Amino acid sequence: MIVFNIDSAAYICDMLKNKSEKPNISIFFNDGLQLQQVTGFNNIEEYFDVNGMTQTVITGYKILLNEGNELTIKLDGTKNRVMPFTSKTTEKSDFGISNKVSKYLF
């Protein structure tokens, strides 16, 4: 199990690119509130037409997390820049015990 945070997100990309070699690793992102499991990893690519030939350039990475969250890392020259991250997780609600059940509790 590997846990990383927003500060080390740029460094985890190299390992995620080669994750197919190590399928039994669980990777989690700590967003400051909870751990979110990494469910996928995609390259962000731009396509250019150069003298009649199509060229692909990787401009960033997208780390897919559970519950639909995404962490985007843009390549800025030789540096990786982590884009602002906001969690889409909902607050857990406690609605108490149902009235039908509460009469049996003591």
C-alpha positions in Angstrom: 0.0 0.0 0.0 1.3 3.4 -1.0 -0.1 6.7 0.3 0.7 10.0 -1.3 -0.5 13.6 -0.9 -0.8 16.7 -3.0 2.9 17.6 -2.5 4.2 14.2 -3.8 1.6 13.8 -6.5 4.0 14.8 -9.3 6.5 12.2 -8.2 3.9 9.3 -8.2 3.3 9.7 -11.9 6.4 7.7 -12.9 5.3 4.8 -10.8 1.7 5.0 -12.1 3.0 4.9 -15.7 4.6 1.6 -15.0 1.9 0.2 -12.7 1.1 -2.6 -15.2 4.3 -4.3 -14.1 3.2 -4.4 -10.5 -0.6 -5.2 -10.4 -0.8 -5.9 -6.7 0.0 -2.4 -5.4 -2.8 -0.4 -3.8 -2.2 3.3 -4.1 -4.2 5.9 -2.1 -4.3 9.7 -2.3 -4.6 11.6 1.0 -6.6 14.7 0.4 -6.3 15.9 4.0 -9.8 14.6 4.9 -9.7 10.9 3.9 -7.8 8.4 1.8 -9.1 7.9 -1.8 -8.0 4.9 -3.8 -6.5 5.5 -7.2 -8.7 3.8 -9.8 -7.0 4.9 -13.0 -4.3 6.9 -14.7 -4.6 8.7 -18.1 -2.2 10.7 -20.2 -3.4 14.2 -21.3 -2.3 14.4 -24.9 -2.3 17.1 -27.6 -2.2 16.3 -31.3 -0.3 18.4 -33.8 0.0 18.3 -37.6 3.6 18.8 -38.6 4.3 18.8 -42.3 1.5 16.3 -43.0 2.5 14.0 -40.1 0.5 13.8 -36.9 2.5 14.2 -33.7 1.4 13.4 -30.2 2.7 15.3 -27.2 1.9 14.4 -23.6 1.0 17.6 -21.8 -0.1 16.2 -18.4 -1.6 13.4 -16.5 -4.9 12.7 -14.9 -5.1 10.4 -11.8 -8.6 9.0 -11.4 -9.8 8.4 -7.8 -12.8 6.7 -6.4 -16.1 8.6 -6.1 -15.4 10.4 -9.4 -12.6 12.6 -8.1 -9.7 13.5 -10.4 -6.2 14.9 -9.8 -4.7 16.7 -12.7 -1.0 17.2 -13.2 0.2 19.5 -16.0 3.7 19.3 -17.5 5.3 22.7 -17.5 8.6 22.4 -19.2 10.7 20.3 -16.9 8.5 20.8 -13.9 5.2 19.1 -13.1 2.5 21.4 -11.9 -0.4 20.0 -9.8 -3.7 21.7 -10.6 -6.0 22.8 -7.7 -7.9 19.8 -6.2 -11.3 19.8 -4.6 -12.9 16.7 -3.3 -16.4 15.8 -4.5 -17.0 13.6 -1.6 -20.2 14.2 0.3 -20.3 14.6 4.1 -21.5 11.6 5.9 -24.9 12.2 7.5 -26.1 10.6 10.7 -29.8 10.4 10.7 -30.0 8.5 14.0 -32.0 5.3 14.6 -35.3 4.7 13.0 -38.3 5.1 15.3 -39.4 1.5 14.5 -36.1 0.2 15.8 -35.4 2.6 18.7 -38.2 1.1 21.0 -36.2 -2.2 21.1 -33.0 -0.5 22.2 -32.3 -0.1 25.9 
